């Protein structure tokens, strides 16, 4: 086939257009593939990052097997009154913020903890926490009795004669043995109502038994006139071995504070077992009076 000059020019121009068009299609296709790969890569990376983040968030919400959700051991142990303790003190004792809010709500509604066992009703308080806190719950006398009981304890003589006979109070010269008396017997003492009777029994338990009726003066606002109706007979106080007890165990006794318990433990560490309270007289935390009143309640082996 013969092509003239114009035909050849047209054919070359057409061929060039076809090559240019093919090249553009190739380039555009390559760009689209590249863009598609970049988009897929970005999505994959984002999905991977999101999955890891969600995984960590999910893991953080899941409890770790074998590890409790909260530490049930109190951070510190010290005497406190749940009727008056503030949030700072309650946090130091290891209570959770929501438990503290429950205490505040209970008190705001007029609730009163009249005895240590009342604190066991705190919602969410575990038996483990309660057992550790129980020795340190000290209810102030203002909260252990009602206003009527308190007024009665202040003015027992104002009862009429029939009321006095019905109350079966002790007459002058009659006595009750302090270490064996129960609540019903103690309330027969003029000036002693249910509130003071509970305090007498509670303090005697903390001491390990009374060795003198004068120890009742250590109860806040105790009516001294009531001591005339009480006697001590063959006291056998419960003794604690200070060579074996921990600091925390020793300071639960009313006659040993934290610093004295610490000094006892330090003396044992440096010098071995204690054989006499006189060995503690060199510590400034102990006075002669402290050692004298502590003597009936300790043993060394």
C-alpha positions as CSV (number, residue, x, y, z in Angstrom):
1,X,0.0,0.0,0.0
2,X,1.4,3.4,-0.9
3,X,1.0,6.4,1.3
4,X,1.6,9.8,0.1
5,X,3.4,12.4,2.2
6,X,0.3,13.8,3.9
7,X,-0.9,10.3,4.7
8,X,2.4,9.5,6.4
9,X,2.2,12.7,8.5
10,X,-1.4,11.8,9.6
11,X,-0.4,8.2,10.4
12,X,2.6,9.4,12.5
13,X,0.4,12.0,14.3
14,X,-2.2,9.3,15.1
15,X,0.5,6.9,16.3
16,X,1.9,9.6,18.6
17,X,-1.6,10.3,20.0
18,X,-2.1,6.6,20.7
19,X,1.3,6.3,22.5
20,X,0.6,9.4,24.5
21,X,-2.9,8.2,25.5
22,X,-1.4,4.7,26.5
23,X,1.3,6.4,28.5
24,X,-1.3,8.6,30.3
25,X,-3.5,5.6,31.1
26,X,-0.4,3.7,32.5
27,X,0.6,6.7,34.7
28,X,-2.9,7.3,36.0
29,X,-3.4,3.6,36.8
30,X,0.0,3.5,38.6
31,X,-1.0,6.6,40.6
32,X,-4.3,5.1,41.5
33,X,-2.7,1.9,42.7
34,X,-0.1,3.8,44.7
35,X,-2.8,6.0,46.3
36,X,-4.9,2.9,47.1
37,X,-1.9,1.2,48.7
38,X,-1.2,4.3,50.8
39,X,-4.8,4.5,51.9
40,X,-4.9,0.8,52.8
41,X,-1.6,1.1,54.7
42,X,-2.9,4.1,56.7
43,X,-6.1,2.4,57.6
44,X,-4.3,-0.7,58.6
45,X,-2.0,1.2,60.8
46,X,-4.8,3.2,62.3
47,X,-6.8,0.0,62.9
48,X,-3.8,-1.7,64.5
49,X,-3.2,1.3,66.7
50,X,-6.8,1.5,67.6
51,X,-7.0,-2.2,68.4
52,X,-3.9,-1.9,70.7
53,X,-5.4,1.1,72.4
54,X,-8.8,-0.5,72.8
55,X,-7.0,-3.7,74.0
56,X,-5.1,-1.7,76.6
57,X,-8.2,0.1,77.7
58,X,-10.2,-3.1,77.9
59,X,-7.3,-4.8,79.8
60,X,-7.3,-1.9,82.3
61,X,-11.0,-2.4,83.0
62,X,-10.5,-6.1,83.6
63,X,-9.5,-7.3,87.1
64,X,-6.2,-9.0,87.3
65,X,-6.7,-12.6,88.4
66,X,-5.2,-13.1,91.9
67,X,-5.0,-9.4,92.7
68,X,-7.8,-7.8,94.8
69,X,-9.6,-4.8,93.4
70,X,-8.5,-2.8,96.5
71,X,-6.1,-3.3,99.3
72,X,-8.2,-4.3,102.3
73,X,-5.4,-3.7,104.8
74,X,-5.7,-0.3,106.6
75,X,-2.9,2.1,105.8
76,X,-2.6,3.2,109.4
77,X,-4.1,1.9,112.7
78,X,-5.0,4.4,115.4
79,X,-7.8,5.1,117.8
80,X,-10.8,6.9,116.1
81,X,-14.5,7.6,116.8
82,X,-16.6,7.0,113.7
83,X,-19.0,9.7,115.0
84,X,-16.4,12.5,114.7
85,X,-13.6,11.2,112.5
86,X,-13.1,13.4,109.5
87,X,-12.4,12.2,105.9
88,X,-8.6,12.6,106.2
89,X,-8.5,10.2,109.2
90,X,-10.9,7.7,107.6
91,X,-8.7,7.7,104.4
92,X,-5.6,7.0,106.5
93,X,-7.4,4.1,108.1
94,X,-7.8,2.6,104.6
95,X,-11.5,3.2,104.0
96,X,-12.5,3.9,100.4
97,X,-14.0,7.3,99.4
98,X,-17.4,5.8,98.8
99,X,-17.4,4.2,102.2
100,X,-16.5,7.6,103.8
101,X,-19.4,9.2,101.9
102,X,-21.8,6.6,103.4
103,X,-20.5,7.4,106.9
104,X,-21.1,11.1,106.3
105,X,-24.6,10.5,104.9
106,X,-25.4,8.3,107.9
107,X,-24.2,11.0,110.4
108,X,-26.1,13.7,108.4
109,X,-29.3,11.8,108.8
110,X,-28.8,11.7,112.6
111,X,-27.2,8.3,112.8
112,X,-25.0,7.5,115.8
113,X,-22.5,4.8,116.4
114,X,-23.3,3.9,120.0
115,X,-21.0,0.9,120.3
116,X,-18.0,-0.4,118.2
117,X,-20.1,-3.2,116.7
118,X,-22.4,-0.6,115.1
119,X,-19.6,0.2,112.7
120,X,-19.9,-3.3,111.3
121,X,-23.1,-2.2,109.5
122,X,-21.1,0.2,107.2
123,X,-22.0,-0.9,103.7
124,X,-19.1,-2.6,101.9
125,X,-16.9,-3.0,105.0
126,X,-15.4,-6.5,104.8
127,X,-14.9,-8.8,107.8
128,X,-11.2,-8.4,107.3
129,X,-11.3,-4.6,107.6
130,X,-13.7,-4.7,110.6
131,X,-11.5,-7.2,112.5
132,X,-8.5,-5.0,112.1
133,X,-10.3,-1.7,112.9
134,X,-12.4,-3.0,115.9
135,X,-9.7,-2.6,118.6
136,X,-9.2,1.0,117.5
137,X,-12.9,2.1,117.5
138,X,-13.4,4.2,120.6
139,X,-16.8,5.7,121.1
140,X,-16.9,8.9,123.1
141,X,-19.2,8.7,126.1
142,X,-21.3,11.5,124.6
143,X,-22.5,9.0,122.0
144,X,-22.8,5.8,124.1
145,X,-26.1,6.8,125.7
146,X,-29.2,8.8,124.9
147,X,-29.8,12.2,126.2
148,X,-32.4,10.8,128.6
149,X,-29.9,8.2,129.9
150,X,-27.3,10.9,130.4
151,X,-29.7,13.1,132.3
152,X,-30.7,10.2,134.4
153,X,-27.0,9.5,135.3
154,X,-26.5,13.1,136.3
155,X,-29.6,13.3,138.6
156,X,-30.4,9.8,139.9
157,X,-31.6,11.3,143.2
158,X,-34.4,13.1,141.5
159,X,-36.5,10.0,141.0
160,X,-39.5,9.6,143.2
161,X,-39.5,6.9,145.9
162,X,-41.7,4.5,143.9
163,X,-39.3,4.8,141.0
164,X,-36.4,4.2,143.2
165,X,-38.0,1.0,144.5
166,X,-38.8,-0.1,141.0
167,X,-35.2,0.5,139.8
168,X,-33.9,-1.9,142.5
169,X,-30.9,0.3,143.1
170,X,-28.3,-0.7,145.7
171,X,-28.7,0.7,149.2
172,X,-25.8,2.3,151.1
173,X,-23.4,-0.4,152.3
174,X,-24.3,-2.9,149.6
175,X,-21.5,-3.9,147.1
176,X,-21.0,-5.6,143.8
177,X,-17.8,-7.4,142.8
178,X,-16.4,-5.3,139.9
179,X,-14.6,-8.0,137.9
180,X,-17.6,-10.5,137.9
181,X,-20.5,-8.0,137.5
182,X,-22.6,-8.0,134.4
183,X,-24.5,-5.1,132.8
184,X,-27.7,-5.8,134.8
185,X,-25.8,-5.8,138.1
186,X,-23.9,-2.6,137.3
187,X,-27.1,-0.7,136.5
188,X,-28.2,-1.3,140.1
189,X,-25.5,1.1,141.3
190,X,-26.8,4.6,141.9
191,X,-25.6,6.9,139.2
192,X,-24.9,4.1,136.7
193,X,-27.1,3.6,133.7
194,X,-26.8,1.4,130.7
195,X,-24.3,3.7,129.1
196,X,-21.8,3.7,131.9
197,X,-22.4,0.0,132.5
198,X,-21.3,-0.7,128.9
199,X,-18.3,1.5,129.3
200,X,-17.2,-0.3,132.5
201,X,-17.4,-3.7,130.8
202,X,-15.7,-2.5,127.7
203,X,-12.8,-0.8,129.5
204,X,-12.3,-3.8,131.8
205,X,-12.0,-6.0,128.7
206,X,-9.4,-3.7,127.2
207,X,-7.4,-3.7,130.4
208,X,-7.6,-7.4,130.9
209,X,-9.5,-7.1,134.2
210,X,-9.6,-4.5,136.9
211,X,-7.1,-4.6,139.8
212,X,-8.5,-1.5,141.6
213,X,-11.8,0.4,141.6
214,X,-9.9,3.6,141.1
215,X,-9.2,2.5,137.5
216,X,-12.9,3.5,136.9
217,X,-11.7,7.1,137.1
218,X,-10.0,6.6,133.8
219,X,-13.4,6.4,132.1
220,X,-14.4,9.9,131.0
221,X,-17.0,11.6,133.2
222,X,-17.4,8.5,135.4
223,X,-19.3,9.4,138.6
224,X,-16.8,8.8,141.5
225,X,-19.6,8.2,143.9
226,X,-20.4,4.9,142.2
227,X,-17.1,3.5,143.3
228,X,-18.4,3.1,146.9
229,X,-20.7,0.3,145.7
230,X,-17.9,-1.7,144.0
231,X,-15.2,-4.0,145.4
232,X,-12.3,-6.0,144.0
233,X,-12.1,-9.7,145.0
234,X,-9.2,-11.9,144.1
235,X,-8.2,-10.0,140.9
236,X,-6.6,-12.2,138.2
237,X,-5.8,-9.8,135.4
238,X,-5.0,-11.2,131.9
239,X,-1.3,-10.7,131.3
240,X,0.4,-10.2,128.0
241,X,3.9,-11.4,127.1
242,X,5.7,-8.3,126.0
243,X,8.6,-10.4,124.7
244,X,6.4,-11.9,122.0
245,X,3.8,-9.3,121.0
246,X,4.3,-6.9,118.1
247,X,4.2,-3.1,118.4
248,X,0.6,-3.1,117.1
249,X,-0.5,-5.7,119.6
250,X,1.0,-4.0,122.6
251,X,-0.4,-0.6,121.9
252,X,-3.9,-1.9,122.0
253,X,-3.6,-2.0,125.8
254,X,-4.8,1.2,127.4
255,X,-1.5,1.5,129.4
256,X,0.9,1.2,126.4
257,X,1.0,3.9,123.7
258,X,2.8,3.7,120.4
259,X,6.1,5.2,121.6
260,X,6.3,2.9,124.6
261,X,5.5,-0.2,122.4
262,X,8.2,0.9,120.0
263,X,10.7,1.3,122.8
264,X,9.9,-2.2,124.2
265,X,10.5,-3.7,120.7
266,X,13.7,-1.7,120.3
267,X,15.0,-2.9,123.7
268,X,14.3,-6.5,122.7
269,X,16.1,-6.0,119.5
270,X,19.2,-4.6,121.1
271,X,19.3,-6.5,124.4
272,X,17.2,-9.6,124.0
273,X,14.1,-10.6,126.0
274,X,13.0,-8.4,128.8
275,X,13.0,-9.9,132.3
276,X,11.8,-7.0,134.4
277,X,9.9,-3.7,133.8
278,X,12.8,-1.9,135.5
279,X,14.8,-2.4,132.3
280,X,12.4,0.0,130.6
281,X,13.0,2.8,133.1
282,X,15.8,4.2,131.1
283,X,13.4,5.1,128.3
284,X,12.0,8.7,128.5
285,X,8.6,7.3,127.3
286,X,8.1,5.5,130.6
287,X,7.6,7.1,133.9
288,X,7.6,5.3,137.3
289,X,3.9,5.7,137.4
290,X,3.5,4.1,133.9
291,X,5.6,1.1,134.9
292,X,3.7,0.7,138.2
293,X,0.2,0.6,136.7
294,X,1.4,-1.7,133.8
295,X,3.1,-4.3,136.1
296,X,-0.1,-6.4,136.8
297,X,-0.8,-6.8,133.1
298,X,2.6,-8.1,131.8
299,X,4.6,-11.2,131.9
300,X,7.9,-12.1,130.4
301,X,7.7,-15.8,129.4
